[in-house]
Amino acid sequence: MEGVELKTVSFSFKQLKTATRNFNATSKIGEGGFGPGTLRDGTVVAVKQLSSYSRQGNREFLNEIGVISCLQHPNLVKLHGCCIEEDQLLLVYEYLENNSLANALFEWNQSQLILDWPTRFKICVGIAEGLAFLHEESRLKIVHRDIKATNVLLDKDLNPKISDFGLARLHEDDRTHVSTRVAGTIGYMAPEYALWGHLSNKADVYSFGILALEIVSGKSNNKYIPNNDSVCLLD
């Protein structure tokens, strides 16, 4: 995120270790995440660990801080701060009580959340509003590049918040697209991006379309196995 000034609160590793009860396994949420944790001032947070030994981990860490610290919107997850201490890279977010949308949609027997039609509609609209802010309304025009159910979190009222900006890219207004190394999740990537690396905000719109179908159907795109009579719309 060149040219972006990083503005975020710095936490010590000791503070976050105390908040998460020494990163207790019982509070693990998702890949590398822990929560809820409680800071000394009573703020309830989620803490995400990234690998400091990999180039990807370092890049995603800086990307997350560069994007989220500059953006504030009801449908984007809030970043409270970070920790950079020796070999530790940690991000501190607001804690969202109902975990990921993927958990609510595809693991309903475990999540015990009831997603009726008005709630599903609200979730779709909330994600769309978050993307519209990233693409059109914020000072920085951002392409998320990895919109999917696991990267949408739900608060206590089942309002959606887009998370995980580790792959996000700045998009300049005067360019129709940029050519870039392909990154994201198979099954959610727009064809022009997956095949040729042509990235624009339309890539997020395509991913949102796939996600909207998952929200309506309650079925995961990645678990679909086509039969011999299936027709691919891209063929």
VOSERO-251145 format. One record per residue: residue in three letters; z, y, x of N, C-alpha, C, CB in turn. Coordinates in steps of 0.05 Angstrom, whole numbers. Atoms other than C-alpha are relative to their C-alpha. Glycine has a CB too. Layout:
BEGIN
(rec 'ALA'; (Z; Y; X); (Z; Y; X); (Z; Y; X); (Z; Y; X));
...
This chain:
BEGIN
(rec 'MET'; (0; -24; 17); (0; 0; 0); (0; 25; 18); (25; 0; -19));
(rec 'GLU'; (1; -23; -18); (-23; 52; 50); (1; 26; -15); (-26; -1; 16));
(rec 'GLY'; (-2; -27; 12); (-6; 124; 35); (22; 2; -22); (-25; 7; -12));
(rec 'VAL'; (-20; -1; 21); (51; 105; -12); (27; 3; 13); (0; -26; -17));
(rec 'GLU'; (-26; -4; -11); (120; 132; 4); (20; -19; -13); (9; 30; -4));
(rec 'LEU'; (-19; 19; 11); (174; 79; -4); (26; 14; -7); (4; -23; 20));
(rec 'LYS'; (-24; -12; 9); (232; 103; -45); (17; -21; -15); (-5; 25; -19));
(rec 'THR'; (-16; 20; 12); (286; 52; -59); (27; -1; 12); (-14; -28; 2));
(rec 'VAL'; (-27; 2; -10); (360; 38; -51); (2; -24; 18); (20; -2; -24));
(rec 'SER'; (-4; 22; -19); (381; -5; 8); (27; -13; -5); (-3; 10; 29));
(rec 'PHE'; (-25; 15; 3); (433; -59; -3); (5; -16; 26); (-1; -19; -25));
(rec 'SER'; (-7; 18; -22); (470; -99; 51); (-2; -29; -9); (28; 7; 12));
(rec 'PHE'; (0; 28; 7); (463; -174; 54); (27; -9; -11); (-8; -17; 24));
(rec 'LYS'; (-27; 7; 9); (538; -179; 45); (4; 7; -30); (21; 14; 17));
(rec 'GLN'; (-2; -9; 28); (534; -140; -21); (-14; -20; -19); (-12; 28; -3));
(rec 'LEU'; (15; 18; 17); (481; -186; -49); (11; -28; 0); (-30; 0; 8));
(rec 'LYS'; (-12; 26; -2); (515; -248; -24); (24; -2; -19); (9; -7; 29));
(rec 'THR'; (-23; -1; 18); (578; -227; -61); (-9; 1; -30); (17; 25; 6));
(rec 'ALA'; (10; -3; 28); (539; -207; -124); (-10; -27; -12); (-22; 20; -1));
(rec 'THR'; (12; 25; 10); (505; -276; -129); (18; -24; 6); (-27; -4; 13));
(rec 'ARG'; (-19; 22; -7); (567; -316; -108); (-12; -18; 21); (8; -16; -26));
(rec 'ASN'; (12; 14; -22); (535; -336; -43); (-25; -15; -8); (21; -20; 12));
(rec 'PHE'; (25; 11; 10); (468; -349; -77); (4; -28; -11); (-20; -1; 23));
(rec 'ASN'; (-8; 25; 12); (499; -403; -119); (-23; -13; -14); (23; 5; -21));
(rec 'ALA'; (23; 15; 12); (450; -457; -140); (0; 0; -30); (1; -29; 10));
(rec 'THR'; (-2; 0; 29); (475; -454; -211); (-12; 25; -13); (29; -3; -10));
(rec 'SER'; (11; -25; 10); (448; -383; -217); (-29; 3; 9); (16; 23; 9));
(rec 'LYS'; (27; -2; -9); (379; -399; -190); (-19; 3; -24); (-8; -25; 17));
(rec 'ILE'; (20; -4; 21); (321; -373; -233); (-27; 3; 14); (7; 26; -16));
(rec 'GLY'; (27; -1; -11); (249; -387; -215); (0; -7; 30); (-12; 27; -4));
(rec 'GLU'; (4; 6; -28); (223; -393; -144); (12; 22; 17); (-30; -4; 7));
(rec 'GLY'; (-12; -19; -17); (270; -357; -96); (16; 21; -14); (-20; 13; 16));
(rec 'GLY'; (-15; -20; 15); (306; -319; -151); (28; -9; -7); (-15; 7; -25));
(rec 'PHE'; (-27; 6; 8); (380; -315; -168); (10; 21; -20); (19; -1; 25));
(rec 'GLY'; (-11; -19; 19); (416; -284; -227); (13; -15; -23); (-22; 18; -11));
(rec 'PRO'; (-7; -28; -4); (453; -258; -261); (20; 4; 23); (12; 12; -25));
(rec 'GLY'; (-20; -8; -20); (490; -224; -204); (11; 27; -8); (-13; 1; 29));
(rec 'THR'; (-13; -25; 8); (539; -167; -211); (7; 16; 24); (25; -6; -17));
(rec 'LEU'; (-6; -18; -22); (542; -109; -163); (28; 12; -4); (-21; 23; 2));
(rec 'ARG'; (-27; -10; 1); (608; -74; -148); (3; 21; -22); (7; 14; 27));
(rec 'ASP'; (-2; -20; 22); (592; -18; -199); (-4; -12; -27); (-20; 22; 5));
(rec 'GLY'; (3; 14; 25); (582; -71; -253); (-29; -4; -9); (14; 16; -21));
(rec 'THR'; (28; 4; 7); (506; -69; -254); (-8; -29; 3); (-18; 18; 18));
(rec 'VAL'; (9; 28; -1); (477; -137; -271); (-28; -1; 10); (3; -13; -29));
(rec 'VAL'; (26; 0; -14); (418; -155; -227); (-10; -29; 4); (2; 14; 27));
(rec 'ALA'; (12; 25; -10); (371; -210; -206); (-9; 5; 28); (-24; -10; -19));
(rec 'VAL'; (7; -4; -29); (358; -221; -132); (-22; -21; 7); (25; -4; 18));
(rec 'LYS'; (22; 17; -8); (293; -249; -104); (-2; -1; 30); (-27; 9; -12));
(rec 'GLN'; (3; 3; -29); (288; -277; -33); (-29; -6; 7); (18; -23; 10));
(rec 'LEU'; (27; 5; -10); (222; -274; 5); (2; -9; 29); (-18; 25; -3));
(rec 'SER'; (-1; 10; -28); (206; -308; 71); (-8; 22; 19); (-19; -24; 3));
(rec 'SER'; (6; -20; -21); (209; -261; 130); (-16; -12; 23); (26; 12; 11));
(rec 'TYR'; (14; 13; -22); (175; -313; 174); (-30; -3; -5); (12; -28; 4));
(rec 'SER'; (28; 2; 6); (108; -312; 138); (-12; 27; -4); (-4; -18; -25));
(rec 'ARG'; (14; -25; 4); (56; -257; 137); (-2; 6; -30); (-28; -1; 13));
(rec 'GLN'; (2; -4; 29); (48; -267; 62); (26; 10; -11); (-8; -26; -14));
(rec 'GLY'; (-26; -9; 10); (123; -259; 50); (5; 29; 6); (22; -17; 12));
(rec 'ASN'; (-4; -28; -8); (126; -194; 89); (-19; 19; -15); (-5; 3; 30));
(rec 'ARG'; (19; -17; 15); (63; -167; 55); (8; 3; -29); (-28; -13; 2));
(rec 'GLU'; (-8; -1; 28); (88; -184; -15); (25; 17; -3); (5; -28; -11));
(rec 'PHE'; (-25; -16; 1); (156; -152; 1); (-7; 30; 0); (18; -7; 24));
(rec 'LEU'; (7; -28; -2); (125; -86; 22); (-16; 9; -25); (-16; 5; 25));
(rec 'ASN'; (17; -6; 24); (75; -89; -36); (18; 5; -24); (-20; -23; -6));
(rec 'GLU'; (-19; -3; 23); (131; -99; -88); (14; 27; 1); (20; -23; 0));
(rec 'ILE'; (-15; -25; -2); (171; -40; -61); (-19; 24; -4); (14; 2; 28));
(rec 'GLY'; (19; -22; 2); (109; 4; -54); (-9; 6; -28); (-23; -6; 17));
(rec 'VAL'; (10; -3; 28); (87; -8; -126); (23; 7; -19); (-14; -25; -9));
(rec 'ILE'; (-21; -3; 21); (151; -16; -167); (17; 25; 4); (17; -25; -1));
(rec 'SER'; (-17; -23; -4); (191; 39; -134); (-13; 26; -9); (8; 2; 30));
(rec 'CYS'; (14; -24; 8); (138; 89; -154); (-6; 1; -30); (-26; 2; 15));
(rec 'LEU'; (8; 2; 28); (129; 66; -226); (24; -5; -18); (-21; -22; -4));
(rec 'GLN'; (-21; 5; 20); (175; 70; -287); (-13; -2; -27); (21; 23; 1));
(rec 'HIS'; (11; 4; 27); (155; 42; -355); (16; -21; -14); (-31; -8; 1));
(rec 'PRO'; (-16; 20; 15); (191; 3; -410); (-11; -28; 3); (1; 8; -28));
(rec 'ASN'; (12; 27; -1); (143; -56; -400); (-6; -9; 29); (-25; -1; -16));
(rec 'LEU'; (0; 9; -28); (150; -60; -324); (28; -5; 9); (-14; 21; 18));
(rec 'VAL'; (-27; 7; -9); (209; -94; -291); (10; 22; 19); (1; -27; 14));
(rec 'LYS'; (-12; -21; -16); (256; -44; -257); (11; -11; 26); (22; 15; -16));
(rec 'LEU'; (-11; 7; -27); (270; -49; -182); (23; 18; 6); (-23; 3; 21));
(rec 'HIS'; (-24; -15; -7); (341; -28; -164); (0; 6; 30); (25; -15; -7));
(rec 'GLY'; (-1; -5; -28); (331; -35; -89); (-8; -25; 16); (27; 9; 9));
(rec 'CYS'; (8; 22; -17); (322; -82; -30); (20; -3; 23); (-29; 5; 11));
(rec 'CYS'; (-17; 5; -23); (355; -112; 31); (-19; -9; 23); (22; -21; -6));
(rec 'ILE'; (14; 8; -24); (323; -115; 100); (21; -2; 23); (-23; 20; 8));
(rec 'GLU'; (-22; 3; -19); (374; -145; 147); (-5; -26; 16); (27; -2; -14));
(rec 'GLU'; (6; 22; -18); (358; -189; 207); (-24; -16; -11); (24; -19; 4));
(rec 'ASP'; (23; 15; 10); (314; -245; 179); (0; -2; -31); (1; -29; 11));
(rec 'GLN'; (-2; 0; 29); (331; -229; 106); (-18; 21; -13); (29; 4; -9));
(rec 'LEU'; (15; -18; 17); (282; -198; 57); (7; -6; -29); (-31; -3; 5));
(rec 'LEU'; (-9; 5; 28); (311; -190; -13); (-7; 24; -17); (30; -5; -1));
(rec 'LEU'; (6; -21; 19); (289; -151; -74); (21; -2; -23); (-29; -3; -11));
(rec 'VAL'; (-21; -1; 20); (340; -129; -127); (-12; 12; -25); (25; 15; 10));
(rec 'TYR'; (12; -9; 25); (315; -123; -199); (21; 1; -22); (-23; -19; -8));
(rec 'GLU'; (-16; 2; 24); (344; -111; -267); (0; -29; -9); (-11; 19; -23));
(rec 'TYR'; (-2; 27; 10); (368; -176; -297); (-10; -1; -29); (29; -11; 2));
(rec 'LEU'; (11; 3; 27); (329; -198; -358); (9; -27; -12); (-31; 1; 0));
(rec 'GLU'; (-16; 22; 11); (368; -245; -403); (-16; -25; -8); (16; 9; -23));
(rec 'ASN'; (14; 23; 11); (313; -289; -431); (-22; -11; 19); (-13; 9; -25));
(rec 'ASN'; (17; 13; -20); (277; -308; -367); (-29; 6; -4); (5; -31; 0));
(rec 'SER'; (28; -5; 1); (202; -315; -365); (-13; -7; -27); (-15; -15; 22));
(rec 'LEU'; (15; 7; 24); (152; -316; -422); (-10; -29; 1); (-24; 19; -3));
(rec 'ALA'; (9; 28; -3); (127; -383; -394); (22; -19; -10); (-8; -6; 29));
(rec 'ASN'; (-23; 17; 8); (196; -412; -405); (2; 0; -30); (26; 10; 13));
(rec 'ALA'; (-3; -2; 29); (198; -387; -477); (-23; -14; -14); (1; 29; -8));
(rec 'LEU'; (24; 11; 13); (127; -411; -493); (-2; -30; 4); (-25; 13; 10));
(rec 'PHE'; (7; 28; -7); (122; -478; -457); (24; -18; 4); (-16; 1; 25));
(rec 'GLU'; (-24; 16; -3); (194; -500; -448); (19; 6; -23); (14; 5; 27));
(rec 'TRP'; (-16; -8; 23); (218; -484; -518); (24; -18; -6); (-17; 2; -24));
(rec 'ASN'; (-22; 18; 5); (261; -546; -521); (24; 6; 18); (-9; -29; 4));
(rec 'GLN'; (-22; -8; -18); (302; -517; -463); (9; 28; -5); (-9; -3; 29));
(rec 'SER'; (-6; -29; 3); (298; -442; -477); (14; 5; -26); (-24; 17; 3));
(rec 'GLN'; (-12; -3; 27); (317; -449; -551); (-6; 28; -12); (30; -5; 1));
(rec 'LEU'; (8; -26; 11); (282; -382; -564); (-20; -5; -23); (-12; 18; 22));
(rec 'ILE'; (18; 2; 22); (246; -373; -630); (-20; 23; 1); (15; 0; -27));
(rec 'LEU'; (21; -21; -1); (180; -336; -622); (-16; -1; -25); (-18; -4; 25));
(rec 'ASP'; (15; -2; 24); (157; -320; -692); (-25; 18; 4); (17; 10; -24));
(rec 'TRP'; (24; -15; -3); (91; -285; -705); (5; 29; 6); (-17; -2; -25));
(rec 'PRO'; (-5; -28; -7); (119; -214; -706); (9; 3; 30); (21; 12; -18));
(rec 'THR'; (-10; -1; -28); (154; -229; -639); (-23; -4; 20); (22; -20; 5));
(rec 'ARG'; (23; 5; -17); (90; -257; -608); (-18; 24; 1); (-16; -25; -10));
(rec 'PHE'; (16; -24; 2); (52; -196; -632); (12; 22; 17); (-4; 9; -29));
(rec 'LYS'; (-14; -21; -15); (105; -150; -602); (-3; -5; 30); (30; 0; -7));
(rec 'ILE'; (3; 7; -29); (100; -187; -535); (-28; 7; 9); (6; -30; 4));
(rec 'CYS'; (28; -6; -7); (24; -181; -534); (-4; 30; 3); (-20; -11; -21));
(rec 'VAL'; (3; -29; -1); (27; -106; -549); (15; 11; 24); (11; 12; -26));
(rec 'GLY'; (-16; -10; -23); (82; -95; -497); (-14; -4; 27); (27; -13; 0));
(rec 'ILE'; (15; 6; -25); (42; -129; -442); (-24; 18; 3); (-9; -30; 1));
(rec 'ALA'; (24; -17; 0); (-20; -90; -462); (8; 29; 7); (-14; 0; -27));
(rec 'GLU'; (-9; -28; -6); (19; -24; -459); (8; 2; 29); (24; 8; -18));
(rec 'GLY'; (-7; 0; -29); (46; -42; -390); (-25; 1; 17); (16; -24; 7));
(rec 'LEU'; (25; 0; -15); (-24; -56; -365); (-15; 27; -3); (-19; -23; -9));
(rec 'ALA'; (13; -26; 5); (-52; 8; -397); (13; 21; 18); (2; 8; -30));
(rec 'PHE'; (-14; -19; -17); (1; 47; -359); (-9; -4; 29); (31; -4; -2));
(rec 'LEU'; (8; 5; -28); (-17; 13; -293); (-29; 10; 5); (2; -30; 6));
(rec 'HIS'; (28; -5; -4); (-92; 23; -303); (-8; 29; -5); (-16; -17; -18));
(rec 'GLU'; (10; -26; 9); (-96; 92; -336); (20; 22; 1); (-10; -3; -27));
(rec 'GLU'; (-19; -21; 4); (-31; 130; -343); (17; 7; 24); (18; -8; -23));
(rec 'SER'; (-18; -5; -23); (8; 124; -278); (-15; 17; 21); (10; -26; 12));
(rec 'ARG'; (11; -16; -22); (-2; 169; -218); (-16; -18; 19); (22; 15; 16));
(rec 'LEU'; (15; 20; -16); (-22; 107; -178); (-14; -19; -20); (20; -15; 18));
(rec 'LYS'; (14; 19; 17); (-76; 66; -211); (1; -28; 13); (-31; 9; -4));
(rec 'ILE'; (-7; 26; -12); (-56; -7; -200); (-14; -22; -15); (30; -4; -1));
(rec 'VAL'; (10; 26; 11); (-91; -74; -211); (21; -21; 9); (-29; -7; 11));
(rec 'HIS'; (-22; 19; -5); (-36; -127; -217); (-10; -25; 15); (13; -8; -26));
(rec 'ARG'; (13; 23; -12); (-81; -187; -199); (12; -27; -6); (-1; 3; 30));
(rec 'ASP'; (-12; 26; 5); (-34; -241; -224); (15; 0; -27); (19; -7; 23));
(rec 'ILE'; (-12; 0; 27); (-21; -231; -299); (0; -28; -11); (-15; 19; -18));
(rec 'LYS'; (-4; 26; 12); (6; -296; -328); (27; -2; -11); (-5; -23; 22));
(rec 'ALA'; (-25; 2; 15); (64; -321; -369); (25; -1; 18); (0; -25; -17));
(rec 'THR'; (-24; 1; -18); (110; -335; -309); (6; 27; 11); (-5; -20; 22));
(rec 'ASN'; (-4; -27; -11); (101; -262; -287); (6; 21; -22); (-24; 8; 16));
(rec 'VAL'; (-10; -18; 21); (124; -233; -354); (28; -9; -7); (-19; -1; -25));
(rec 'LEU'; (-28; 6; 6); (199; -230; -365); (8; 12; -27); (19; 11; 22));
(rec 'LEU'; (-9; -9; 26); (236; -221; -431); (29; 9; 1); (-3; -23; -21));
(rec 'ASP'; (-27; -9; 1); (297; -179; -443); (15; -12; -24); (1; 31; -1));
(rec 'LYS'; (-17; 12; 21); (353; -193; -493); (-12; 3; -28); (28; 12; 0));
(rec 'ASP'; (13; -5; 26); (310; -165; -550); (-29; -11; 0); (0; 29; -6));
(rec 'LEU'; (26; 13; -3); (249; -205; -527); (-23; 21; 4); (-7; -17; -24));
(rec 'ASN'; (20; -19; -9); (213; -143; -502); (-11; -9; 27); (11; 29; 2));
(rec 'PRO'; (12; 10; -24); (163; -162; -447); (0; 21; 23); (-28; -10; -5));
(rec 'LYS'; (2; -18; -24); (165; -133; -376); (-16; -15; 21); (29; 7; 11));
(rec 'ILE'; (17; 11; -21); (110; -146; -325); (15; 0; 26); (-27; 15; 2));
(rec 'SER'; (-15; 2; -25); (139; -170; -259); (-19; -11; 22); (24; -18; -2));
(rec 'ASP'; (14; 13; -23); (117; -197; -190); (-25; 16; 7); (-7; -29; -7));
(rec 'PHE'; (22; -17; -9); (74; -142; -159); (-8; -6; 29); (7; 29; -4));
(rec 'GLY'; (6; 6; -28); (66; -178; -93); (-29; 0; 7); (12; -27; 7));
(rec 'LEU'; (29; 1; -5); (-10; -183; -101); (-14; 25; -9); (-12; -24; -13));
(rec 'ALA'; (12; -24; 12); (-21; -115; -133); (-16; 16; 20); (22; 18; -12));
(rec 'ARG'; (18; -17; -16); (-76; -69; -107); (-3; 27; -13); (-27; -13; 5));
(rec 'LEU'; (7; -27; 10); (-88; 6; -113); (-30; -1; -7); (5; 22; 21));
(rec 'HIS'; (27; -2; 9); (-152; 21; -151); (-8; 30; -2); (-5; -14; -27));
(rec 'GLU'; (9; -28; 0); (-190; 86; -138); (-17; 6; -24); (-14; 7; 26));
(rec 'ASP'; (14; -7; 25); (-217; 122; -199); (-30; 1; 3); (10; 26; -10));
(rec 'ASP'; (28; -4; -4); (-285; 136; -169); (-16; -25; 8); (-5; 22; 20));
(rec 'ARG'; (14; 24; -8); (-302; 64; -153); (1; -20; -23); (13; -12; 26));
(rec 'THR'; (1; 19; 22); (-325; 13; -204); (16; -26; 7); (-28; -8; -7));
(rec 'HIS'; (-16; 23; -9); (-294; -43; -163); (3; 1; 31); (-14; -27; -8));
(rec 'VAL'; (-3; 4; -29); (-270; -62; -93); (-5; -29; 6); (27; 10; 10));
(rec 'SER'; (4; 27; -9); (-289; -124; -54); (24; -7; 17); (-26; -4; 15));
(rec 'THR'; (-25; 7; -13); (-227; -160; -31); (3; -30; 2); (24; 12; -14));
(rec 'ARG'; (-7; 28; -1); (-198; -227; -11); (11; -9; -26); (20; -6; 24));
(rec 'VAL'; (-9; 10; 26); (-187; -269; -73); (28; -10; 2); (-19; -22; -10));
(rec 'ALA'; (-28; 10; 2); (-114; -280; -92); (8; 1; -29); (19; 17; 18));
(rec 'GLY'; (-8; 1; 28); (-83; -299; -157); (5; -29; -8); (-21; 13; -18));
(rec 'THR'; (-6; 26; 10); (-75; -360; -201); (-25; -11; -14); (23; 0; -20));
(rec 'ILE'; (23; 13; 12); (-132; -408; -218); (4; -3; -30); (-6; -27; 13));
(rec 'GLY'; (-2; 2; 29); (-146; -407; -293); (5; 27; -13); (22; -19; -7));
(rec 'TYR'; (-4; -26; 11); (-129; -334; -301); (-18; 22; 13); (30; 8; 3));
(rec 'MET'; (16; -19; -15); (-178; -301; -253); (-27; 5; -14); (-4; -9; 28));
(rec 'ALA'; (27; -7; 11); (-240; -264; -280); (-22; -12; 18); (-3; 31; -2));
(rec 'PRO'; (21; 14; -15); (-305; -299; -259); (-11; 17; 23); (-23; -7; -18));
(rec 'GLU'; (11; -17; -21); (-332; -239; -219); (19; 4; 23); (-8; 27; -11));
(rec 'TYR'; (-20; -2; -21); (-267; -236; -181); (3; -26; 15); (27; 9; -11));
(rec 'ALA'; (-4; 26; -12); (-258; -310; -169); (-24; -9; 16); (5; -21; -22));
(rec 'LEU'; (25; 9; -13); (-331; -321; -148); (-8; 19; 23); (-22; -2; -20));
(rec 'TRP'; (11; -19; -19); (-348; -257; -110); (21; 19; 11); (-22; 15; -12));
(rec 'GLY'; (-21; -18; -10); (-282; -220; -98); (-3; 28; -9); (-1; -1; 30));
(rec 'HIS'; (4; -27; 12); (-304; -160; -141); (24; 6; -18); (-26; 2; -15));
(rec 'LEU'; (-25; -6; 14); (-238; -130; -164); (-1; 27; -14); (24; -2; 19));
(rec 'SER'; (-4; -25; 15); (-229; -78; -219); (23; -6; -20); (-26; 9; -14));
(rec 'ASN'; (-22; 5; 20); (-177; -68; -274); (-9; -20; -21); (8; 26; -12));
(rec 'LYS'; (10; 19; 20); (-222; -112; -317); (10; -29; 7); (-30; 0; -1));
(rec 'ALA'; (-11; 26; -8); (-194; -171; -277); (26; -5; -14); (3; -2; 30));
(rec 'ASP'; (-25; 2; 15); (-126; -157; -308); (-5; -4; -30); (18; 24; 5));
(rec 'VAL'; (7; 2; 29); (-158; -150; -377); (-8; -29; -6); (-22; 19; -8));
(rec 'TYR'; (8; 29; 3); (-189; -220; -369); (25; -17; 0); (-20; -8; 22));
(rec 'SER'; (-25; 16; -2); (-122; -249; -348); (17; 3; -25); (16; 7; 25));
(rec 'PHE'; (-15; -6; 24); (-89; -215; -407); (-12; -16; -24); (0; 30; -6));
(rec 'GLY'; (13; 15; 21); (-140; -248; -453); (8; -29; 0); (-30; 2; 2));
(rec 'ILE'; (-9; 28; -2); (-122; -317; -427); (29; -2; -9); (-3; -10; 29));
(rec 'LEU'; (-28; 1; 7); (-48; -301; -434); (4; 4; -30); (15; 22; 15));
(rec 'ALA'; (-2; -4; 29); (-58; -276; -505); (-6; -26; -15); (-19; 23; -9));
(rec 'LEU'; (7; 25; 12); (-90; -342; -523); (24; -20; 3); (-25; -13; 12));
(rec 'GLU'; (-23; 17; -4); (-30; -378; -493); (23; 8; -19); (10; 1; 29));
(rec 'ILE'; (-21; -10; 17); (18; -334; -533); (-5; -9; -29); (3; 30; 1));
(rec 'VAL'; (7; 8; 27); (-19; -349; -598); (2; -30; -5); (-29; 10; -7));
(rec 'SER'; (1; 30; 3); (-28; -424; -586); (25; -14; 8); (-23; -11; 15));
(rec 'GLY'; (-24; 13; -10); (37; -438; -550); (-7; -22; 20); (16; -11; -22));
(rec 'LYS'; (9; 21; -19); (-4; -481; -501); (-7; 13; 27); (-23; -16; -12));
(rec 'SER'; (6; -10; -27); (-11; -473; -426); (-29; -4; 7); (18; -13; 21));
(rec 'ASN'; (27; 2; -8); (-80; -458; -400); (-4; -21; 22); (-10; 27; 10));
(rec 'ASN'; (3; 18; -23); (-68; -499; -337); (5; -29; -7); (19; 9; 21));
(rec 'LYS'; (-5; 28; 8); (-49; -562; -375); (-22; -11; -18); (27; -2; -14));
(rec 'TYR'; (22; 9; 17); (-113; -565; -415); (-19; -17; 16); (-15; 25; -12));
(rec 'ILE'; (19; 18; -12); (-158; -624; -398); (-24; -3; -19); (13; -28; 6));
(rec 'PRO'; (23; 1; 18); (-228; -617; -428); (-11; -29; -2); (-22; 18; 10));
(rec 'ASN'; (13; 25; 4); (-264; -677; -458); (-30; 3; 4); (6; -12; -27));
(rec 'ASN'; (29; -1; -5); (-338; -694; -453); (-15; 18; -19); (-12; -28; -1));
(rec 'ASP'; (14; -16; 20); (-355; -654; -515); (7; 30; 2); (7; -9; -28));
(rec 'SER'; (-9; -27; -3); (-322; -590; -490); (-22; 18; 10); (25; 2; 18));
(rec 'VAL'; (20; -20; -9); (-364; -527; -479); (15; 22; 15); (-17; 11; -24));
(rec 'CYS'; (-12; -22; -15); (-346; -476; -425); (-15; 26; -6); (0; -6; 30));
(rec 'LEU'; (12; -26; 7); (-360; -404; -447); (-13; 13; 24); (20; 18; -13));
(rec 'LEU'; (11; -13; -24); (-376; -385; -375); (-26; -13; 10); (20; -1; 22));
(rec 'ASP'; (25; 15; -9); (-433; -437; -367); (-25; 13; -13); (2; -29; -8));
